[in-house]
Amino acid sequence: MERVIRAYSSLIKKNLDKPELVKFLIRLGLEVAKLWVDYTGDKYVPESLRYLNSICFKFILEPLREPENSGFVNLLAPTEILHSMDIYPLFIEAYSSFTSGFYCEDILIDKATTEGISDTLCSYHKAFLGALEFSILPRLKFALTSSILCDGNSNTFRYIAKRYEIPYLIIDIPYEYSEESVSYVVSQLKEMISMIEAATQKRFDIDRLREIIRLENESKKYLRLYLEELKSHTMPNSISLEMYKLFVTHPYIGREETSKFFKLLAEDITKYPNSGYRVFWVHIMPYFSYPIQRYLNFNEDFNLIGCDLNFDYLEEMDERRPLEAIARKLILNVNNGSFKRKIDNIKKLIVDLRIDGVIHFCQWGCKQSFGGFMLLKKEIEKMGIPFLAIDGDAVDRRNNPEEQINTRLSAFFELLEQREKRW
């Protein structure tokens, strides 16, 4: 399979001077991959995770199939409003991950840096901007981001909007929660709605948004049930599938497919007993790293229990006041404001999920992951939990020292095995 993908990658790279052909090839490759997932796939993977794999391909394909009905977004954009208007979000971090899956990230990143993009920018952004410079991205109707977590978003989305001459909005999220801060964000959400209406000629319906919030609450109900069962069960998992959960915990929450996935997940977890050491991941995952795959993909001895980014806001939302509910969700996200919010959330998850060891990935170009990991390490080690920090790149394979990662993982898991299980 890898040889086929590499041959397809070579075909894409040879035709980058023909952007329309490359757009077709990328979409065709994703369409074929979805068919393989739907009709072949990995039969030993739980039903819920096979379904997750399928809908993630569906979600990334929607804006490529219908660019005239789509907008660029990032991980923490308020996409509930887009779903209420039947508009498809193109999740830029996911697009970059899929270009990496095509083994094309290197040439896209190099294109971005030769055009003046800083080499120190996060590789998710560089790969995406490289695709923009090659004109292989579809021209969507608008660009939308928020100020949460990543300070690179504002410049990247401004760059996209200028290049494609489309409207854009950066929603500024205050660090502290108050009625005034909620009102401030609501006013920006209303501005966002006006921008999208003008760009797409679609009308916003607040009752439809209430329905989306209802579906989001339903998804979170099943997610909380899953978390409760996860305390005493483990479930087959992989770093790719855990990353796919970011689709449904963030840009595509509020979709019917997402609610169905979490319902299946809550049912599946009860079928598997507790086994092995329980490992928790912090930040994003380099899905292609062979050492990490070897230790954490479907391993009964070392179980990948979860990633903190998938548990950053689990509260029920007020369907009666949907704009205020979205504003509250954005402000109270644990990745907004002081890094202490993130630390406290991870510490709670460690206790609730009976975690034996924590791995933190420091993503190339991500100031948040590099800037805070020592604070997190100190707090986790106070709890008596082994902690490992790995430097690398979740998009650009060239920035992953595989031998070093393998050595450090080997020592970390050996340490876990030498300790008595705490829980």
N, C-alpha and C positions, 0 to 999 in steps of 0.2 A: 504493500500500500504506500509506504513512504517513497519508494522509487517512482510510483505513478505521480504522487503529489509533486515531487521534485521535477519531474519531466514537465508537468503542467506549469510549475513555477518558471521554468526556463522559457516556456512558450510565452507567458505573460511578460517576462523581462525583455524578451527579444522584440516585443511589439509596443513598448511604452511610447514610441513616437506615433502610435495610432490609438489615441485615447478611447475612441468609441468601441474599438475592438476589445481593448483591455477591460472596459466596463462590462462588455458582454461576457468575456471570459471569466471575470470574477463572479458575476451573477450566475453563470452556467455552472461553475465549480461548486458554488453554494447550493444550487438547486439539486445537483447530482448528490452532494453530500447529504442533503436532507432526505432524498429518496433512499439512500443507503441506510441512514439512521432509522427511517420509518419501516423499512421492509427487511433489513438484515440486522444491523446493529449488533450489540453484545447481549446475548440472551441471558447471561448470568447476572446482568445488572438489574436491580429492582425496577419494577414497573414505573414507579414514580420518576426515577432518574432517567429512564429511557424516554418518558414523556417530556421531561425537562429538556433533554437533548434535542428533541424534535421541535418543541416550541421556540427554543432559542434560535434555531435556524430560520424558523418562520418569522420571528421578530426582526432578525437582521435583514431578511429578504424583502420585507414589506416596503420599506422606503426605497430600496433599489428597484423594485417593480413599479412603484408609483411615486416618483420623486415630486410630481406636481401636487401631491397630497401629504407632504412630509416636511420635517424640520430637523435641523441639527441640534442635539442636546448632549449634555454630559451626565455622568452618573447621578448627580444630586440636583438635577433640574426638576421642577414641579410638573411632571408629565401627566398627572391626573387630568389637568385641564385639556391637554392634547387628546387623551383618550375620550373625554366627554364630547369632543368635537370630531371624533373619528379621523384623527390625524396621526400619521405614523412618525414616531421619533427615530432618528438615526443616532444611536448611542456611540459617540466617537471612540470611546475607549474599546468598545467591542469591535468596531470596524478595524482598529489597529491590531487587535488580537487576531482577527481573522486574516489580515494581511500577513501576520507572522505565521499563521497556520499554512499559508500558501508559500512560505519561505521567501517572501518578497520584502520583508521589513528592512533588510540591509540597504537595498537600492533606494527605497523610499526615504529612509533616514538620511542617507548620504545626499540625496537630492535636496532635502530640506536644509541641511547644513551648508551646502554649496550656494544656496539661494540666500544665505545670511541668517538663518535661524540658529540660535545659540546651541552649541553642542551640549551644554549643561541642562537644556530643557528636557523634561520627562520624555522618554522614548515613545510613550503613547501619543503624545502631541506631535513629536517629530515625524513619526510614521504617517500620521493623519495629514500633516501639512505637506509631507512629501507627495502623498497621493493628490493633494490639492494642486501642487506645483506641476505635476504631470497631467493635470486636468482629467484624471480618471475617476474623480468623485462626481456624483450627480449634483446638479445645481438644485438645491432644495429651496423651500419658500422663505425660511427664516432661520435664525440661530438663537439658541436660548441656553443660558447657563446661570449658575448661582455662585456666590462668593465662598461657599462652604468648602473646606478641606484643601482645595488646590488653588494656589495663587497663579498658576499658569493659564487657567481657563479664560480669564478676562482678555489677555493678549491673543490667545489662540482664536477665540470666538470673534474678536474684533477683526482679526486678520481674515478669517473666513468670510465675514460679512462684507469687508472691503473688496476682497477678490471677486466675489460673486455678486456684489451689488445687491445684497438682500438686507432686510431689516434685522436687527439683533437687539437683545436685551440681556444685561447682566443684573440679576436680582441680588441686591445687597442685603445680606442677612445679619442683623445685629447679634452681637455675642451674648447679650443677656436678655432673658425673657421678662416682658412686662406688657401691660395692655397697650402702651404706646408703641412698643416694638412690633406687636402683632398688627396694629393699625398701619404702621409704616410698611410692613411687608404686604398686607392686603392691598394697599394703594398701588404697589408695584405689580401685584398679580392682576389687578384691573387694567393697568397699563399693558401688561403682557397680553391679556385677552383682546384688547383693542388692536394691538399690533398683529396678532394672529388672524383676527377677523379681516383686517385690511389686506393682509398678505394672501389669504386663502379664499376670501369671499364666502367664508362659512360663518354661521351665527352661533354664538355661545348660548347654551341653555343650562341654567343653574340646576334645574331638576335632573338633567342628565348627569351633571357633576355629582349630585347627591347619590345617584345610582353607582357611580364609579367609587365613591367613598364607601358605600355599603359593601361593594365587592372587595375593596381594600381591607375593610374591617373583618370580612369573612376570611380572607387570606391570613390575616394576622391571628385570628382565632385558631385556625389550624396550625399556624406556625408555633403558637404558644403551646398547643397540645403536643406537637412534635418535640419541642424543647423539654417538656415535662417527661415524656417517654425517653428522651435521650439521656436522662440522668441514670437510667438503669438498663439501657440497651445501646448497642452499637450497630451500625448499618454499613454495608459496603459503600465505599466512597472513593473518589479520586480527586486530584487537585483540579483537573479540568471541570468536573461536575460541580465541585464546590465553587469555582469561579463562575460557572453558568448560573448559580443561584443569585448572583448579583443582578442578573436580568430581572428576576421576579421579585427580589426584595427592593428594587429601586425603579428603573425607568418603566418597567412593565407591570408594576403592581397596580391593581384596579382593573386589570383585564380578566375576562372570564377564564381564559386558559390558565392564568396564574392561580386563581382560586381552586381550579380543578387540580393543579399540581400539588398545592399544599394539602389538599384533602387526601390525595393519594399518598403523599409523604407521611402524613400523620397515621395513616393505616399501615404503611409498609414498615415503619420503625418498630412496631409491636411484634413483628415476625422474627426479629433477630435478637439473640441473647447478648448479654454483655461479655466482651472478651478482650484480652490484651491490654496494652497501655493506651491511654487516651491522650491524644496530642491535639493541641489547639494552635491555629495559625493566626498570625496578626499581619494585616495589610494584604496586598495582592500576591498572586502566585504565578511563578514562571512555569506554566503548564508543560513546557517542552523539556524541562530539566530532567535528564535521565536519573541522576542520583535521587532526586526528590520523588520521582515516579516510583523508583525501586522500593523506597521505604514506605511510601504513603498511599500508593494506588492499590486499593482492594487488599490491604494487608491486615490479616486478623491479629497479628502480633502488635502492630503499631497502628491504631485506628485514627484516621483524620476525623475529628469530631465536628469541627466547624471553623469558620473564619469570622473574625470580629466584625468585618464590614457588613455581614449579613444580619447583624443583630443590633443595629444602631438606633432603631426607633420601633418599639413594639406596642406602643399604646394605641388604644382604640380612639378613633377620630369622631368628631361630632358631625353627623350627617346633616343636621339641621342648618349648620353654619359652615359650609364646606370651604369657603375661602379662608375663614379664620382658622379652621382645622388644619389646612395646608400650611398656613403661616406658622402656626404653633409647632407643627411637625418639623419644619425647616429650622426654626430657632432652637428647638430642644434636641435636635439631632446631636448625638454624643460627639460627632466630629466637628461640631461648630463650637467656637469659643475656646475656653481654656483646655489644654491637653489633659488636665486632671479629669475631665468628663470621660475621655476615652479610657484612661487608666482605671477609673472606678468601674466603668462598665466591664472591662476585661477581667478585673479582679472578681466581680460578681459572677461572671460567666464561668470562671475557673472553679469557684466554689460550687455553683449550682450544677455544673456539668462534670464535676469530679475529675478535673484535668490532672494528668500526671506530668506533662511537660509542655512548654510554650516555645514556638518558633516564630521569630519576627523577621520579615523580609524587608530589607532596606532597598527600595527600588531606585534605580539610577535616575537622578534628576528630581526626585521627590523630596523636597525640603522637609515636609511633614514627617516622613518616615525616618529620615536621618536625624532630624532635629530632636525627636522625642524619645527615641528608643532607649537611651540611657536612663531616662526618668522611669520608663516602664520597667526596664530590667531591674532597677533598684527595688521597686515595689514588689515585683514578682518574686525576686529572690528572698525578700523579707518573709514571704509566705512559705518559703521552703520548697518552691517549685523550680525545677531546672529550666533555664532560659537559654535559648540560642538565637543569636542574630546572624543573618546571612546577608552579605552584600551581593547584588546582582541586578539583572534586568529582566523584566517580565515580557518584554517584546523583542529586544535585540539579542539574539543568541551570542553575538560576538562579545558581549559584556558579561558573560557568565563563566567564571572559572570553575569548570566542572570538577576537576580533580580536587580543588580546595573545598568545594561544597561537599563532595563525597566524603572527604576526610573528616570534616567538621560534623556532618550528619552521623557518620559512623561512630565517632566519639560520643555524640549526644545520646544516641540510642543505646549505646553500650552503658552509659551512665544510668539511663532509665532502668535497664535490666538489672543493674547492680543494687538498685534501691528497692526497698519494700514498698508495695503499693500503698499509697496514703489513705485512700478512701475505702 
